[in-house]
């Protein structure tokens, strides 16, 4: 799987490779959890291209299953999703707005802003 542990300025994060598909189904979130736990890291940074298109369509249920699995194991996820890199359903946009009140999932335009949020 295209995940690695990246340590920059003392912040250790399990990170996906940009534009490399890592997950095709919601159950694949277990692979991310496994990578985090095996490296004693609870922070993950993925890119829109790492996730299936269905993740961004809330009616598919993919996002809910993935995010719940990460929450169950205490893994915070920052998703780098620059404008135009994924098509969000209207309901997905609503979920993103609601998630801003929590601290375990966030969507960011740049890798730098995602890492800053993970470190905060």
N, C-alpha and C positions, 0 to 999 in steps of 0.2 A: 504494500500500500504506500502511496506517495506522501507519507507523513514523516516529519523530522522534528526533533527538539531544537529550538532556536533559543539561544541565550544571548540577549543583547542588553547591556547595561543592568545586568542582574535580574532581568525578567525572563524566566524560562516559560516557553510556550510551545505546545505541539502545533505545528503549522503544516498546512497543505501546500502543495505546489500549485501556483496559479495556473488556471486553465487545464488542469488535469482532473478528469472525473475520478472521484474517490468513492462516491456512493451512488447506487442506483435505486435503492429501496430504503425505506425508513429503518429497517432492521440493521442496515449497515452502520448506523450510529454506534452500535456496539463495538465496531472496530476502532472508532475514535476514542471511546471510553477506555477500551483496552490499552491503546497507545498511551493515553494520559496516565492511567493507573500504573502501567509497567514502568513509567519514567518518573513517578511521583510528582506529576504536574496536573494541576486542576484548571489550566487555562488553555484554550484552543483558539486558533485563528484559521479560518477557512476562507476560500474565495467562492464567488458565485458559481464558477465553473466546476468546483468540486462537488456540487450538489445536483441532484436530478431536477429537471425543469418542474416536476410536480411539487417540489418543495415550496415553490413560490405561488402555487395555487392552493389556497387554504382548503378548498373543498376536497382535495385529494387525501387529506389527513396526514400526509408525509411530514410536514413541519411539526405538527402537534406531537406525533410519535417520537420524532428525533429529539425535539427540545425537551420533552418529558423525560426521556432516557438520560439525557445529559444532566438535567436537574436532579434526577434520582441519585446520581453519582457525584453531584457537586461540581460539575464541570461548567465553567463559564465559557461561552462561545461568542467570539467577535467575527462577524462575517463582512468581508470586504466585497462590496457590491457597487462599483461605480455606476453612475447614471447610464442606463442603456444596456447594462450587462445581463440583466434578467427582466422578464416580464412579470410584474406582480399582479395578482388578481386584486380586485377591490377589497375583498375580505382579508387578504394577506396584508394590505396596507393598513387596515384597521388593527390587525394583530400587532404590527410593528409599532404603531402609535401606542398601543396598550403596553407593549414590552418596554417602552422607554421609562415606565415607572418602576421597573424591576432592575436588578443588577446582574442577571445571568445570561442575557442575550442582547446583542446590539448589532446594528447594521451600519457600516461606515463606507465612505467614498474612497478612503485611502488606507493603505496598510499602516501608515504612521498614526493616523487617528484611531485605528482599531487597537494598536499596541498601547497607545496612551490610555485608552479606556480600560483595557485589561490590567494595566498597572495601577489604576486609580482605585 
